[in-house]
Amino acid sequence: MVGSGVDSGATRIRIERPNLRWWVVGLIVFGIVAVIAYTFLPWVVFGLFIYYVARPINRFIGKRVGNGNLSAALSLLLIVVPVVLFLGVFFSIAIGQLAHFATTPMVAKLFGGVPNITIPNDPNKLLDTASTTLKNPSVQSALTSTQSFIGAVASSVFMLFLSLLLGFFLLVEDERLARWGKEQLLGDDRLSVDYLEAVDSGLNSIYFGYTLTIFVIMILTALIYNLFNLFAPNNLLIPATILLAVITGIFTLVPLVGRSVVYIAIAAFLALGAIQRNPTDLWYPVVFFLFMTLAFDNVVRTYIRPYLSGKLFHLSLVMFAYLLGPILFGWYGVFLGPLLMVIVVQFFGVVVPQLRGEKPDSPIDIEPTTRETDEGFDDTTKGGEATDGGQEEEK
């Protein structure tokens, strides 16, 4: 009996030691993956952003195409091509304006104008001039800076391509990865499944919903500003309508004042122009401000924002996530900030209640008890609808 006990103990030791070694190997492997992911964190986060923005489009196209690779490629093209065209137009306009600014008399007085350089016709003199110019320390410094700039741009383009590949891979394999994770990693851990589903729903709302809302507001305000310019009296035009539309969309994230700051600035500019030209035209900025604050903003609050972005998160949380992210992490904080916000908020909404033995108050399954406005949330509801609290009291 003793011998059998020793043998069983030895057998148990022999079974436990390989398990321990494999756990160590697993930690090392996941540590290596974590280090690599941290090294490329900006582009991994950007790839996740691309995936969540393209996922609804991919599923819409996939139902009609039936080919996962084709629908994913078309979804990315519908996102990438407009962005590239927009950036191309933007930079071409900016370069044209910069070239026009460089030829103004003020710049000529400040920098002495562009030196008049005569290119020699003799090949020998041309080679001598080129070699002398290249030996100039200022020219060598400029060439070094240019090489560094070109290298940085090429590296960024390559990493952007990797982000697109990551987004494409997730679009094609997301459902298979989800099934594999549930079967191989999570198993019967229902709490982890609920939490990850809550995070997935939150990221879809933040990345796709709010991003789409901002772009829709940009497009609509650009159209409205240009329409107002068509009917402007005495040439009271809204300047830089596209730039102001972009600013209006971004200010959608700012609670309390929101887009009203942009409307006030535009109305003040128009009012100043009316005072200088014809004070009887002061009605025009008043009409503009009333239309934007009463008509357009009411459409945004009632239809656009609830339909596109939902009401999963308080607008103040979204604002701080978008504003503090770039300050803390750099340019990719625009995407990482909302990601961290969703992870933290959904943890407190789904996991913490279950740890206390309570029913989770997940934003996935319930509607908020407040109505979202540009000024944040208020406790009023439409048309005498009962709030969740009122329903609980009636129960």
Protein Blocks (a to p, Z undefined) as FASTA:
>chain_A
ZZmmmmmmmmmmmmmmmmmmmmmmmmmmmmmmmmmmmmmmmmmmmmmmmmmmmmmmmmmm
mmmnopaklmmmmmmmmmmmmmmmmmmmmmmmmmmmmmmmmmpmklmmmnopaadddddf
blklmmmmmmmmmmpmklmmmmmmmmmmmmmmmmmmmmmmmmmmmmmmmmmmmmmmmmmm
mmmmnmmmlklmmmmmmmmmmmmmmmmmmmmmmmmmmmmmmmmmmmmmmmpghhiacehk
llmmmmmmmmmmpghklmmlmmmmmmmmmmmmmmmmommlmmmmmmmmmmmmmmmmmmmm
mmmmmmmnopmbcfklmmmmmmmmmmmnojmlmmmmmmmmmmmmmmmmmmmmmmnopacd
dfklpccfbdcdfkopafbdeehiacfklmmmmZZ
